[in-house]
Amino acid sequence: MTNTPATETFFQGDTEHSIHMEQLKRVELFNGRAAMLGIVIGIVVEGLTGFGIAHQIGLGSLVDGYTACRTQLLPFRL
C-alpha cells in the first residue's frame, strides 16, 4: 500500500469539480431569480401601460400583426 500525496491529479480534479459545481449552483440560483424578477416587472409594466411583454421588447408585430400592436381598453359599464 502506498501513500498518495495530496498533489496527485485525482484529488485536484475532485476539488476542482466540487468548486465548479458550487459555482454552478450559485449562477443558476442567480439566473432563476433574475428571470422571476424580469417576469414580474414585465407583468407590472403591462398592467400600467396596456402593452404586453412582447410589445415591450419590440416583438409585438410577430404576435398580432404590425398594425394591431395596441391593446384597446373597453369602456367600463355597470
All heavy atoms as a GROMACS GRO file, in nm:
protein
  595
    1MET      N    1   0.085  -0.117   0.000
    1MET     CA    2   0.000   0.000   0.000
    1MET      C    3   0.090   0.124   0.000
    1MET      O    4   0.185   0.132   0.074
    1MET     CB    5  -0.089  -0.002   0.123
    1MET     CG    6  -0.181   0.113   0.129
    1MET     SD    7  -0.326   0.076   0.225
    1MET     CE    8  -0.296   0.170   0.369
    2THR      N    9   0.055   0.220  -0.085
    2THR     CA   10   0.136   0.342  -0.094
    2THR      C   11   0.054   0.462  -0.050
    2THR      O   12  -0.068   0.465  -0.064
    2THR     CB   13   0.184   0.365  -0.238
    2THR    OG1   14   0.070   0.382  -0.320
    2THR    CG2   15   0.268   0.249  -0.288
    3ASN      N   16   0.123   0.557   0.003
    3ASN     CA   17   0.058   0.683   0.040
    3ASN      C   18   0.052   0.772  -0.084
    3ASN      O   19   0.152   0.792  -0.152
    3ASN     CB   20   0.135   0.755   0.150
    3ASN     CG   21   0.123   0.682   0.282
    3ASN    OD1   22   0.028   0.609   0.303
    3ASN    ND2   23   0.220   0.702   0.369
    4THR      N   24  -0.066   0.828  -0.112
    4THR     CA   25  -0.082   0.915  -0.227
    4THR      C   26  -0.074   1.058  -0.179
    4THR      O   27  -0.151   1.100  -0.093
    4THR     CB   28  -0.218   0.891  -0.294
    4THR    OG1   29  -0.229   0.751  -0.320
    4THR    CG2   30  -0.230   0.970  -0.422
    5PRO      N   31   0.019   1.137  -0.233
    5PRO     CA   32   0.028   1.276  -0.190
    5PRO      C   33  -0.093   1.357  -0.236
    5PRO      O   34  -0.160   1.322  -0.332
    5PRO     CB   35   0.157   1.326  -0.256
    5PRO     CG   36   0.183   1.232  -0.367
    5PRO     CD   37   0.120   1.101  -0.330
    6ALA      N   38  -0.119   1.465  -0.169
    6ALA     CA   39  -0.235   1.549  -0.199
    6ALA      C   40  -0.221   1.622  -0.331
    6ALA      O   41  -0.317   1.676  -0.383
    6ALA     CB   42  -0.257   1.650  -0.088
    7THR      N   43  -0.102   1.623  -0.387
    7THR     CA   44  -0.081   1.691  -0.514
    7THR      C   45  -0.119   1.603  -0.632
    7THR      O   46  -0.107   1.646  -0.746
    7THR     CB   47   0.065   1.735  -0.528
    7THR    OG1   48   0.148   1.619  -0.521
    7THR    CG2   49   0.102   1.835  -0.420
    8GLU      N   50  -0.163   1.484  -0.606
    8GLU     CA   51  -0.199   1.393  -0.714
    8GLU      C   52  -0.319   1.450  -0.791
    8GLU      O   53  -0.404   1.518  -0.736
    8GLU     CB   54  -0.234   1.256  -0.654
    8GLU     CG   55  -0.236   1.145  -0.749
    8GLU     CD   56  -0.096   1.106  -0.799
    8GLU    OE1   57   0.001   1.178  -0.777
    8GLU    OE2   58  -0.088   1.004  -0.864
    9THR      N   59  -0.327   1.424  -0.920
    9THR     CA   60  -0.430   1.483  -1.004
    9THR      C   61  -0.570   1.437  -0.965
    9THR      O   62  -0.667   1.507  -0.988
    9THR     CB   63  -0.405   1.450  -1.151
    9THR    OG1   64  -0.403   1.309  -1.167
    9THR    CG2   65  -0.276   1.512  -1.199
   10PHE      N   66  -0.582   1.318  -0.907
   10PHE     CA   67  -0.714   1.271  -0.865
   10PHE      C   68  -0.777   1.366  -0.765
   10PHE      O   69  -0.893   1.403  -0.775
   10PHE     CB   70  -0.704   1.130  -0.805
   10PHE     CG   71  -0.832   1.081  -0.748
   10PHE    CD1   72  -0.935   1.038  -0.832
   10PHE    CD2   73  -0.854   1.079  -0.612
   10PHE    CE1   74  -1.055   0.994  -0.780
   10PHE    CE2   75  -0.973   1.035  -0.559
   10PHE     CZ   76  -1.074   0.991  -0.643
   11PHE      N   77  -0.700   1.407  -0.665
   11PHE     CA   78  -0.752   1.497  -0.563
   11PHE      C   79  -0.776   1.636  -0.619
   11PHE      O   80  -0.871   1.703  -0.584
   11PHE     CB   81  -0.657   1.503  -0.443
   11PHE     CG   82  -0.651   1.374  -0.367
   11PHE    CD1   83  -0.539   1.296  -0.371
   11PHE    CD2   84  -0.760   1.332  -0.294
   11PHE    CE1   85  -0.533   1.177  -0.301
   11PHE    CE2   86  -0.756   1.212  -0.225
   11PHE     CZ   87  -0.642   1.134  -0.228
   12GLN      N   88  -0.691   1.683  -0.707
   12GLN     CA   89  -0.710   1.814  -0.767
   12GLN      C   90  -0.836   1.816  -0.853
   12GLN      O   91  -0.912   1.910  -0.849
   12GLN     CB   92  -0.588   1.852  -0.851
   12GLN     CG   93  -0.466   1.883  -0.769
   12GLN     CD   94  -0.346   1.915  -0.855
   12GLN    OE1   95  -0.351   1.907  -0.976
   12GLN    NE2   96  -0.235   1.950  -0.790
   13GLY      N   97  -0.857   1.711  -0.928
   13GLY     CA   98  -0.976   1.704  -1.013
   13GLY      C   99  -1.103   1.701  -0.930
   13GLY      O  100  -1.202   1.765  -0.964
   14ASP      N  101  -1.101   1.628  -0.819
   14ASP     CA  102  -1.218   1.620  -0.732
   14ASP      C  103  -1.247   1.755  -0.668
   14ASP      O  104  -1.362   1.798  -0.661
   14ASP     CB  105  -1.196   1.514  -0.625
   14ASP     CG  106  -1.322   1.482  -0.548
   14ASP    OD1  107  -1.430   1.483  -0.611
   14ASP    OD2  108  -1.312   1.457  -0.426
   15THR      N  109  -1.143   1.823  -0.624
   15THR     CA  110  -1.160   1.955  -0.562
   15THR      C  111  -1.211   2.056  -0.665
   15THR      O  112  -1.304   2.133  -0.637
   15THR     CB  113  -1.028   2.004  -0.502
   15THR    OG1  114  -0.982   1.907  -0.408
   15THR    CG2  115  -1.046   2.137  -0.432
   16GLU      N  116  -1.152   2.056  -0.782
   16GLU     CA  117  -1.195   2.148  -0.887
   16GLU      C  118  -1.339   2.121  -0.927
   16GLU      O  119  -1.416   2.214  -0.951
   16GLU     CB  120  -1.104   2.135  -1.009
   16GLU     CG  121  -0.965   2.190  -0.987
   16GLU     CD  122  -0.872   2.160  -1.102
   16GLU    OE1  123  -0.917   2.095  -1.199
   16GLU    OE2  124  -0.756   2.201  -1.095
   17HIS      N  125  -1.375   1.994  -0.932
   17HIS     CA  126  -1.512   1.959  -0.968
   17HIS      C  127  -1.611   2.009  -0.863
   17HIS      O  128  -1.716   2.063  -0.896
   17HIS     CB  129  -1.526   1.808  -0.984
   17HIS     CG  130  -1.664   1.763  -1.018
   17HIS    ND1  131  -1.723   1.789  -1.140
   17HIS    CD2  132  -1.757   1.697  -0.944
   17HIS    CE1  133  -1.845   1.740  -1.140
   17HIS    NE2  134  -1.867   1.683  -1.022
   18SER      N  135  -1.578   1.993  -0.736
   18SER     CA  136  -1.670   2.037  -0.631
   18SER      C  137  -1.681   2.190  -0.629
   18SER      O  138  -1.789   2.245  -0.608
   18SER     CB  139  -1.628   1.981  -0.497
   18SER     OG  140  -1.565   2.071  -0.416
   19ILE      N  141  -1.570   2.260  -0.655
   19ILE     CA  142  -1.575   2.407  -0.662
   19ILE      C  143  -1.659   2.450  -0.781
   19ILE      O  144  -1.742   2.541  -0.771
   19ILE     CB  145  -1.432   2.465  -0.670
   19ILE    CG1  146  -1.359   2.446  -0.538
   19ILE    CG2  147  -1.436   2.614  -0.708
   19ILE    CD1  148  -1.212   2.480  -0.542
   20HIS      N  149  -1.640   2.384  -0.894
   20HIS     CA  150  -1.718   2.417  -1.014
   20HIS      C  151  -1.867   2.394  -0.991
   20HIS      O  152  -1.950   2.475  -1.032
   20HIS     CB  153  -1.668   2.333  -1.132
   20HIS     CG  154  -1.747   2.352  -1.256
   20HIS    ND1  155  -1.741   2.469  -1.328
   20HIS    CD2  156  -1.834   2.272  -1.320
   20HIS    CE1  157  -1.822   2.458  -1.432
   20HIS    NE2  158  -1.880   2.339  -1.430
   21MET      N  159  -1.903   2.285  -0.926
   21MET     CA  160  -2.044   2.256  -0.900
   21MET      C  161  -2.105   2.360  -0.806
   21MET      O  162  -2.220   2.401  -0.824
   21MET     CB  163  -2.060   2.115  -0.843
   21MET     CG  164  -2.029   2.006  -0.942
   21MET     SD  165  -2.122   2.018  -1.096
   21MET     CE  166  -2.284   1.983  -1.038
   22GLU      N  167  -2.030   2.406  -0.708
   22GLU     CA  168  -2.080   2.508  -0.616
   22GLU      C  169  -2.101   2.640  -0.690
   22GLU      O  170  -2.202   2.708  -0.670
   22GLU     CB  171  -1.982   2.528  -0.501
   22GLU     CG  172  -2.030   2.624  -0.395
   22GLU     CD  173  -2.156   2.578  -0.325
   22GLU    OE1  174  -2.174   2.456  -0.306
   22GLU    OE2  175  -2.238   2.665  -0.289
   23GLN      N  176  -2.009   2.676  -0.777
   23GLN     CA  177  -2.025   2.798  -0.856
   23GLN      C  178  -2.143   2.785  -0.951
   23GLN      O  179  -2.218   2.882  -0.970
   23GLN     CB  180  -1.898   2.826  -0.937
   23GLN     CG  181  -1.781   2.869  -0.853
   23GLN     CD  182  -1.654   2.882  -0.933
   23GLN    OE1  183  -1.643   2.833  -1.045
   23GLN    NE2  184  -1.554   2.949  -0.874
   24LEU      N  185  -2.162   2.668  -1.010
   24LEU     CA  186  -2.274   2.646  -1.100
   24LEU      C  187  -2.408   2.660  -1.027
   24LEU      O  188  -2.503   2.719  -1.079
   24LEU     CB  189  -2.263   2.508  -1.164
   24LEU     CG  190  -2.363   2.475  -1.272
   24LEU    CD1  191  -2.347   2.570  -1.390
   24LEU    CD2  192  -2.343   2.331  -1.318
   25LYS      N  193  -2.416   2.610  -0.905
   25LYS     CA  194  -2.538   2.624  -0.825
   25LYS      C  195  -2.569   2.770  -0.799
   25LYS      O  196  -2.684   2.814  -0.809
   25LYS     CB  197  -2.524   2.550  -0.693
   25LYS     CG  198  -2.530   2.400  -0.705
   25LYS     CD  199  -2.512   2.335  -0.569
   25LYS     CE  200  -2.501   2.186  -0.582
   25LYS     NZ  201  -2.477   2.122  -0.451
   26ARG      N  202  -2.466   2.848  -0.765
   26ARG     CA  203  -2.486   2.990  -0.738
   26ARG      C  204  -2.531   3.065  -0.862
   26ARG      O  205  -2.620   3.150  -0.857
   26ARG     CB  206  -2.358   3.053  -0.684
   26ARG     CG  207  -2.325   3.010  -0.545
   26ARG     CD  208  -2.199   3.076  -0.497
   26ARG     NE  209  -2.160   3.025  -0.367
   26ARG     CZ  210  -2.041   3.040  -0.314
   26ARG    NH1  211  -1.949   3.107  -0.380
   26ARG    NH2  212  -2.014   2.991  -0.197
   27VAL      N  213  -2.470   3.035  -0.976
   27VAL     CA  214  -2.506   3.102  -1.102
   27VAL      C  215  -2.649   3.067  -1.141
   27VAL      O  216  -2.726   3.155  -1.182
   27VAL     CB  217  -2.407   3.062  -1.214
   27VAL    CG1  218  -2.457   3.104  -1.349
   27VAL    CG2  219  -2.271   3.125  -1.186
   28GLU      N  220  -2.688   2.941  -1.129
   28GLU     CA  221  -2.824   2.901  -1.164
   28GLU      C  222  -2.927   2.964  -1.070
   28GLU      O  223  -3.035   3.003  -1.114
   28GLU     CB  224  -2.837   2.748  -1.162
   28GLU     CG  225  -2.765   2.680  -1.276
   28GLU     CD  226  -2.821   2.719  -1.411
   28GLU    OE1  227  -2.943   2.740  -1.424
   28GLU    OE2  228  -2.742   2.729  -1.506
   29LEU      N  229  -2.893   2.977  -0.944
   29LEU     CA  230  -2.983   3.043  -0.849
   29LEU      C  231  -3.001   3.190  -0.887
   29LEU      O  232  -3.113   3.241  -0.888
   29LEU     CB  233  -2.927   3.031  -0.708
   29LEU     CG  234  -3.012   3.086  -0.595
   29LEU    CD1  235  -3.144   3.010  -0.586
   29LEU    CD2  236  -2.936   3.077  -0.464
   30PHE      N  237  -2.892   3.257  -0.922
   30PHE     CA  238  -2.899   3.396  -0.963
   30PHE      C  239  -2.981   3.411  -1.092
   30PHE      O  240  -3.064   3.501  -1.103
   30PHE     CB  241  -2.759   3.454  -0.983
   30PHE     CG  242  -2.760   3.596  -1.030
   30PHE    CD1  243  -2.785   3.700  -0.941
   30PHE    CD2  244  -2.738   3.627  -1.163
   30PHE    CE1  245  -2.788   3.831  -0.984
   30PHE    CE2  246  -2.741   3.757  -1.207
   30PHE     CZ  247  -2.766   3.860  -1.117
   31ASN      N  248  -2.958   3.324  -1.190
   31ASN     CA  249  -3.032   3.330  -1.316
   31ASN      C  250  -3.181   3.310  -1.293
   31ASN      O  251  -3.263   3.378  -1.354
   31ASN     CB  252  -2.980   3.226  -1.415
   31ASN     CG  253  -2.848   3.263  -1.475
   31ASN    OD1  254  -2.807   3.378  -1.470
   31ASN    ND2  255  -2.779   3.165  -1.530
   32GLY      N  256  -3.217   3.217  -1.207
   32GLY     CA  257  -3.359   3.194  -1.177
   32GLY      C  258  -3.423   3.315  -1.113
   32GLY      O  259  -3.535   3.354  -1.148
   33ARG      N  260  -3.353   3.375  -1.019
   33ARG     CA  261  -3.407   3.493  -0.952
   33ARG      C  262  -3.421   3.611  -1.049
   33ARG      O  263  -3.519   3.685  -1.045
   33ARG     CB  264  -3.319   3.532  -0.834
   33ARG     CG  265  -3.330   3.434  -0.719
   33ARG     CD  266  -3.236   3.468  -0.607
   33ARG     NE  267  -3.255   3.377  -0.495
   33ARG     CZ  268  -3.174   3.370  -0.392
   33ARG    NH1  269  -3.068   3.450  -0.385
   33ARG    NH2  270  -3.198   3.284  -0.295
   34ALA      N  271  -3.322   3.628  -1.136
   34ALA     CA  272  -3.328   3.737  -1.234
   34ALA      C  273  -3.444   3.716  -1.331
   34ALA      O  274  -3.513   3.811  -1.367
   34ALA     CB  275  -3.196   3.746  -1.310
   35ALA      N  276  -3.466   3.592  -1.372
   35ALA     CA  277  -3.577   3.563  -1.464
   35ALA      C  278  -3.712   3.590  -1.397
   35ALA      O  279  -3.801   3.648  -1.458
   35ALA     CB  280  -3.570   3.418  -1.510
   36MET      N  281  -3.726   3.548  -1.271
   36MET     CA  282  -3.852   3.574  -1.200
   36MET      C  283  -3.875   3.724  -1.182
   36MET      O  284  -3.988   3.772  -1.198
   36MET     CB  285  -3.851   3.504  -1.064
   36MET     CG  286  -3.865   3.355  -1.074
   36MET     SD  287  -3.879   3.275  -0.914
   36MET     CE  288  -3.708   3.273  -0.862
   37LEU      N  289  -3.772   3.798  -1.152
   37LEU     CA  290  -3.784   3.942  -1.136
   37LEU      C  291  -3.822   4.008  -1.269
   37LEU      O  292  -3.906   4.097  -1.272
   37LEU     CB  293  -3.653   4.001  -1.083
   37LEU     CG  294  -3.652   4.150  -1.053
   37LEU    CD1  295  -3.752   4.183  -0.944
   37LEU    CD2  296  -3.513   4.193  -1.014
   38GLY      N  297  -3.762   3.962  -1.378
   38GLY     CA  298  -3.795   4.017  -1.509
   38GLY      C  299  -3.939   3.994  -1.547
   38GLY      O  300  -4.006   4.082  -1.602
   39ILE      N  301  -3.992   3.875  -1.518
   39ILE     CA  302  -4.132   3.844  -1.549
   39ILE      C  303  -4.224   3.932  -1.464
   39ILE      O  304  -4.323   3.987  -1.516
   39ILE     CB  305  -4.161   3.695  -1.526
   39ILE    CG1  306  -4.089   3.611  -1.629
   39ILE    CG2  307  -4.309   3.666  -1.526
   39ILE    CD1  308  -4.139   3.630  -1.771
   40VAL      N  309  -4.194   3.947  -1.338
   40VAL     CA  310  -4.279   4.030  -1.251
   40VAL      C  311  -4.278   4.175  -1.299
   40VAL      O  312  -4.383   4.240  -1.307
   40VAL     CB  313  -4.233   4.020  -1.104
   40VAL    CG1  314  -4.299   4.127  -1.018
   40VAL    CG2  315  -4.263   3.882  -1.049
   41ILE      N  316  -4.161   4.227  -1.334
   41ILE     CA  317  -4.153   4.365  -1.385
   41ILE      C  318  -4.231   4.378  -1.515
   41ILE      O  319  -4.304   4.476  -1.536
   41ILE     CB  320  -4.007   4.408  -1.403
   41ILE    CG1  321  -3.941   4.425  -1.266
   41ILE    CG2  322  -3.996   4.535  -1.484
   41ILE    CD1  323  -3.792   4.448  -1.270
   42GLY      N  324  -4.220   4.279  -1.605
   42GLY     CA  325  -4.294   4.282  -1.730
   42GLY      C  326  -4.444   4.282  -1.709
   42GLY      O  327  -4.518   4.354  -1.776
   43ILE      N  328  -4.491   4.204  -1.612
   43ILE     CA  329  -4.635   4.198  -1.584
   43ILE      C  330  -4.683   4.330  -1.523
   43ILE      O  331  -4.791   4.379  -1.558
   43ILE     CB  332  -4.666   4.079  -1.491
   43ILE    CG1  333  -4.646   3.948  -1.570
   43ILE    CG2  334  -4.807   4.086  -1.435
   43ILE    CD1  335  -4.652   3.824  -1.485
   44VAL      N  336  -4.605   4.389  -1.435
   44VAL     CA  337  -4.642   4.517  -1.375
   44VAL      C  338  -4.648   4.626  -1.482
   44VAL      O  339  -4.744   4.704  -1.487
   44VAL     CB  340  -4.545   4.556  -1.261
   44VAL    CG1  341  -4.564   4.700  -1.218
   44VAL    CG2  342  -4.562   4.462  -1.142
   45VAL      N  343  -4.549   4.630  -1.569
   45VAL     CA  344  -4.549   4.731  -1.676
   45VAL      C  345  -4.665   4.707  -1.771
   45VAL      O  346  -4.727   4.802  -1.820
   45VAL     CB  347  -4.413   4.733  -1.750
   45VAL    CG1  348  -4.418   4.819  -1.874
   45VAL    CG2  349  -4.303   4.781  -1.657
   46GLU      N  350  -4.696   4.580  -1.799
   46GLU     CA  351  -4.811   4.550  -1.884
   46GLU      C  352  -4.940   4.602  -1.820
   46GLU      O  353  -5.026   4.658  -1.888
   46GLU     CB  354  -4.822   4.400  -1.905
   46GLU     CG  355  -4.938   4.360  -1.994
   46GLU     CD  356  -4.944   4.210  -2.018
   46GLU    OE1  357  -4.851   4.138  -1.980
   46GLU    OE2  358  -5.044   4.166  -2.078
   47GLY      N  359  -4.954   4.587  -1.690
   47GLY     CA  360  -5.072   4.638  -1.622
   47GLY      C  361  -5.080   4.790  -1.624
   47GLY      O  362  -5.188   4.847  -1.632
   48LEU      N  363  -4.966   4.856  -1.618
   48LEU     CA  364  -4.966   5.003  -1.615
   48LEU      C  365  -4.983   5.064  -1.754
   48LEU      O  366  -5.047   5.168  -1.767
   48LEU     CB  367  -4.834   5.053  -1.554
   48LEU     CG  368  -4.813   5.022  -1.405
   48LEU    CD1  369  -4.674   5.064  -1.362
   48LEU    CD2  370  -4.918   5.091  -1.320
   49THR      N  371  -4.926   5.003  -1.856
   49THR     CA  372  -4.926   5.064  -1.988
   49THR      C  373  -5.029   5.003  -2.084
   49THR      O  374  -5.067   5.067  -2.180
   49THR     CB  375  -4.789   5.052  -2.055
   49THR    OG1  376  -4.759   4.914  -2.077
   49THR    CG2  377  -4.681   5.117  -1.972
   50GLY      N  378  -5.068   4.880  -2.061
   50GLY     CA  379  -5.160   4.813  -2.151
   50GLY      C  380  -5.091   4.741  -2.265
   50GLY      O  381  -5.155   4.678  -2.347
   51PHE      N  382  -4.959   4.750  -2.273
   51PHE     CA  383  -4.883   4.679  -2.375
   51PHE      C  384  -4.833   4.547  -2.316
   51PHE      O  385  -4.783   4.543  -2.204
   51PHE     CB  386  -4.761   4.760  -2.421
   51PHE     CG  387  -4.797   4.881  -2.500
   51PHE    CD1  388  -4.793   5.007  -2.444
   51PHE    CD2  389  -4.836   4.869  -2.632
   51PHE    CE1  390  -4.826   5.119  -2.516
   51PHE    CE2  391  -4.869   4.980  -2.707
   51PHE     CZ  392  -4.865   5.106  -2.648
   52GLY      N  393  -4.845   4.440  -2.394
   52GLY     CA  394  -4.796   4.311  -2.349
   52GLY      C  395  -4.645   4.305  -2.345
   52GLY      O  396  -4.576   4.394  -2.395
   53ILE      N  397  -4.592   4.198  -2.288
   53ILE     CA  398  -4.448   4.183  -2.276
   53ILE      C  399  -4.383   4.179  -2.414
   53ILE      O  400  -4.276   4.236  -2.435
   53ILE     CB  401  -4.413   4.059  -2.193
   53ILE    CG1  402  -4.459   4.079  -2.048
   53ILE    CG2  403  -4.265   4.029  -2.197
   53ILE    CD1  404  -4.440   3.960  -1.959
   54ALA      N  405  -4.446   4.113  -2.509
   54ALA     CA  406  -4.389   4.107  -2.645
   54ALA      C  407  -4.380   4.247  -2.706
   54ALA      O  408  -4.284   4.279  -2.776
   54ALA     CB  409  -4.474   4.016  -2.733
   55HIS      N  410  -4.479   4.330  -2.679
   55HIS     CA  411  -4.476   4.468  -2.730
   55HIS      C  412  -4.367   4.550  -2.661
   55HIS      O  413  -4.306   4.636  -2.723
   55HIS     CB  414  -4.612   4.535  -2.710
   55HIS     CG  415  -4.720   4.473  -2.791
   55HIS    ND1  416  -4.808   4.382  -2.737
   55HIS    CD2  417  -4.753   4.484  -2.920
   55HIS    CE1  418  -4.892   4.343  -2.831
   55HIS    NE2  419  -4.860   4.403  -2.944
   56GLN      N  420  -4.345   4.524  -2.535
   56GLN     CA  421  -4.246   4.599  -2.460
   56GLN      C  422  -4.106   4.576  -2.514
   56GLN      O  423  -4.022   4.666  -2.513
   56GLN     CB  424  -4.249   4.560  -2.313
   56GLN     CG  425  -4.377   4.597  -2.242
   56GLN     CD  426  -4.383   4.537  -2.102
   56GLN    OE1  427  -4.280   4.508  -2.042
   56GLN    NE2  428  -4.503   4.519  -2.051
   57ILE      N  429  -4.079   4.456  -2.563
   57ILE     CA  430  -3.944   4.426  -2.613
   57ILE      C  431  -3.936   4.437  -2.764
   57ILE      O  432  -3.835   4.402  -2.823
   57ILE     CB  433  -3.895   4.288  -2.565
   57ILE    CG1  434  -3.985   4.177  -2.616
   57ILE    CG2  435  -3.882   4.285  -2.415
   57ILE    CD1  436  -3.932   4.038  -2.586
   58GLY      N  437  -4.044   4.484  -2.829
   58GLY     CA  438  -4.041   4.509  -2.971
   58GLY      C  439  -4.081   4.392  -3.059
   58GLY      O  440  -4.055   4.394  -3.178
   59LEU      N  441  -4.143   4.290  -3.004
   59LEU     CA  442  -4.185   4.174  -3.082
   59LEU      C  443  -4.336   4.168  -3.100
   59LEU      O  444  -4.390   4.064  -3.135
   59LEU     CB  445  -4.136   4.045  -3.017
   59LEU     CG  446  -3.985   4.030  -3.006
   59LEU    CD1  447  -3.951   3.903  -2.931
   59LEU    CD2  448  -3.922   4.031  -3.142
   60GLY      N  449  -4.403   4.278  -3.078
   60GLY     CA  450  -4.549   4.280  -3.089
   60GLY      C  451  -4.599   4.250  -3.229
   60GLY      O  452  -4.703   4.188  -3.246
   61SER      N  453  -4.524   4.292  -3.330
   61SER     CA  454  -4.567   4.266  -3.466
   61SER      C  455  -4.565   4.118  -3.499
   61SER      O  456  -4.639   4.072  -3.585
   61SER     CB  457  -4.478   4.344  -3.564
   61SER     OG  458  -4.344   4.302  -3.551
   62LEU      N  459  -4.482   4.042  -3.433
   62LEU     CA  460  -4.481   3.898  -3.454
   62LEU      C  461  -4.600   3.830  -3.387
   62LEU      O  462  -4.643   3.723  -3.430
   62LEU     CB  463  -4.351   3.838  -3.399
   62LEU     CG  464  -4.222   3.883  -3.467
   62LEU    CD1  465  -4.103   3.824  -3.395
   62LEU    CD2  466  -4.223   3.842  -3.612
   63VAL      N  467  -4.652   3.891  -3.283
   63VAL     CA  468  -4.760   3.829  -3.208
   63VAL      C  469  -4.895   3.855  -3.273
   63VAL      O  470  -4.973   3.764  -3.297
   63VAL     CB  471  -4.760   3.880  -3.062
   63VAL    CG1  472  -4.878   3.826  -2.986
   63VAL    CG2  473  -4.631   3.843  -2.994
   64ASP      N  474  -4.925   3.980  -3.304
   64ASP     CA  475  -5.059   4.010  -3.352
   64ASP      C  476  -5.062   4.103  -3.474
   64ASP      O  477  -5.160   4.170  -3.499
   64ASP     CB  478  -5.144   4.069  -3.240
   64ASP     CG  479  -5.083   4.195  -3.181
   64ASP    OD1  480  -4.974   4.235  -3.224
   64ASP    OD2  481  -5.144   4.251  -3.090
   65GLY      N  482  -4.957   4.110  -3.547
   65GLY     CA  483  -4.956   4.193  -3.666
   65GLY      C  484  -4.905   4.332  -3.637
   65GLY      O  485  -4.916   4.383  -3.526
   66TYR      N  486  -4.849   4.396  -3.739
   66TYR     CA  487  -4.786   4.526  -3.720
   66TYR      C  488  -4.886   4.635  -3.683
   66TYR      O  489  -4.856   4.722  -3.602
   66TYR     CB  490  -4.711   4.564  -3.849
   66TYR     CG  491  -4.636   4.693  -3.837
   66TYR    CD1  492  -4.519   4.699  -3.763
   66TYR    CD2  493  -4.681   4.807  -3.899
   66TYR    CE1  494  -4.450   4.817  -3.751
   66TYR    CE2  495  -4.612   4.925  -3.888
   66TYR     CZ  496  -4.496   4.930  -3.814
   66TYR     OH  497  -4.428   5.047  -3.801
   67THR      N  498  -5.005   4.634  -3.738
   67THR     CA  499  -5.098   4.742  -3.714
   67THR      C  500  -5.179   4.726  -3.586
   67THR      O  501  -5.242   4.821  -3.541
   67THR     CB  502  -5.197   4.755  -3.831
   67THR    OG1  503  -5.266   4.632  -3.846
   67THR    CG2  504  -5.123   4.790  -3.958
   68ALA      N  505  -5.180   4.609  -3.528
   68ALA     CA  506  -5.262   4.585  -3.409
   68ALA      C  507  -5.177   4.570  -3.284
   68ALA      O  508  -5.200   4.483  -3.202
   68ALA     CB  509  -5.347   4.461  -3.430
   69CYS      N  510  -5.080   4.656  -3.266
   69CYS     CA  511  -4.989   4.643  -3.153
   69CYS      C  512  -5.040   4.710  -3.026
   69CYS      O  513  -4.978   4.700  -2.923
   69CYS     CB  514  -4.852   4.700  -3.186
   69CYS     SG  515  -4.754   4.588  -3.282
   70ARG      N  516  -5.151   4.776  -3.032
   70ARG     CA  517  -5.202   4.840  -2.911
   70ARG      C  518  -5.326   4.768  -2.860
   70ARG      O  519  -5.410   4.723  -2.935
   70ARG     CB  520  -5.238   4.986  -2.939
   70ARG     CG  521  -5.116   5.068  -2.967
   70ARG     CD  522  -5.152   5.213  -2.977
   70ARG     NE  523  -5.030   5.287  -2.997
   70ARG     CZ  524  -4.991   5.382  -2.916
   70ARG    NH1  525  -5.062   5.415  -2.814
   70ARG    NH2  526  -4.878   5.444  -2.938
   71THR      N  527  -5.333   4.758  -2.730
   71THR     CA  528  -5.449   4.697  -2.667
   71THR      C  529  -5.550   4.806  -2.640
   71THR      O  530  -5.519   4.907  -2.578
   71THR     CB  531  -5.409   4.630  -2.534
   71THR    OG1  532  -5.304   4.537  -2.561
   71THR    CG2  533  -5.526   4.560  -2.471
   72GLN      N  534  -5.672   4.787  -2.685
   72GLN     CA  535  -5.776   4.887  -2.662
   72GLN      C  536  -5.853   4.847  -2.536
   72GLN      O  537  -5.895   4.732  -2.521
   72GLN     CB  538  -5.871   4.894  -2.780
   72GLN     CG  539  -5.804   4.948  -2.905
   72GLN     CD  540  -5.902   4.955  -3.020
   72GLN    OE1  541  -6.011   4.900  -3.013
   72GLN    NE2  542  -5.862   5.023  -3.126
   73LEU      N  543  -5.872   4.944  -2.450
   73LEU     CA  544  -5.948   4.920  -2.329
   73LEU      C  545  -6.096   4.947  -2.358
   73LEU      O  546  -6.131   5.049  -2.415
   73LEU     CB  547  -5.899   5.010  -2.216
   73LEU     CG  548  -5.753   4.990  -2.174
   73LEU    CD1  549  -5.714   5.095  -2.070
   73LEU    CD2  550  -5.734   4.851  -2.119
   74LEU      N  551  -6.181   4.857  -2.318
   74LEU     CA  552  -6.324   4.874  -2.335
   74LEU      C  553  -6.378   4.965  -2.226
   74LEU      O  554  -6.331   4.959  -2.111
   74LEU     CB  555  -6.394   4.739  -2.331
   74LEU     CG  556  -6.354   4.641  -2.442
   74LEU    CD1  557  -6.424   4.508  -2.418
   74LEU    CD2  558  -6.392   4.697  -2.578
   75PRO      N  559  -6.476   5.049  -2.255
   75PRO     CA  560  -6.531   5.135  -2.151
   75PRO      C  561  -6.600   5.051  -2.045
   75PRO      O  562  -6.662   4.949  -2.072
   75PRO     CB  563  -6.631   5.225  -2.225
   75PRO     CG  564  -6.653   5.161  -2.358
   75PRO     CD  565  -6.538   5.071  -2.385
   76PHE      N  566  -6.588   5.095  -1.922
   76PHE     CA  567  -6.647   5.024  -1.810
   76PHE      C  568  -6.796   5.056  -1.801
   76PHE      O  569  -6.837   5.172  -1.804
   76PHE     CB  570  -6.577   5.065  -1.679
   76PHE     CG  571  -6.631   4.996  -1.559
   76PHE    CD1  572  -6.600   4.863  -1.535
   76PHE    CD2  573  -6.712   5.062  -1.470
   76PHE    CE1  574  -6.649   4.800  -1.424
   76PHE    CE2  575  -6.762   4.999  -1.359
   76PHE     CZ  576  -6.731   4.869  -1.334
   77ARG      N  577  -6.879   4.953  -1.795
   77ARG     CA  578  -7.024   4.973  -1.782
   77ARG      C  579  -7.073   4.899  -1.661
   77ARG      O  580  -7.030   4.790  -1.628
   77ARG     CB  581  -7.096   4.918  -1.905
   77ARG     CG  582  -7.061   4.992  -2.031
   77ARG     CD  583  -7.140   4.938  -2.144
   77ARG     NE  584  -7.091   5.000  -2.269
   77ARG     CZ  585  -7.140   4.972  -2.386
   77ARG    NH1  586  -7.236   4.884  -2.398
   77ARG    NH2  587  -7.093   5.031  -2.493
   78LEU      N  588  -7.170   4.958  -1.597
   78LEU     CA  589  -7.231   4.894  -1.479
   78LEU      C  590  -7.352   4.813  -1.520
   78LEU      O  591  -7.418   4.828  -1.610
   78LEU     CB  592  -7.272   4.998  -1.376
   78LEU     CG  593  -7.154   5.063  -1.304
   78LEU    CD1  594  -7.206   5.174  -1.214
   78LEU    CD2  595  -7.078   4.962  -1.223
   0.00000   0.00000   0.00000
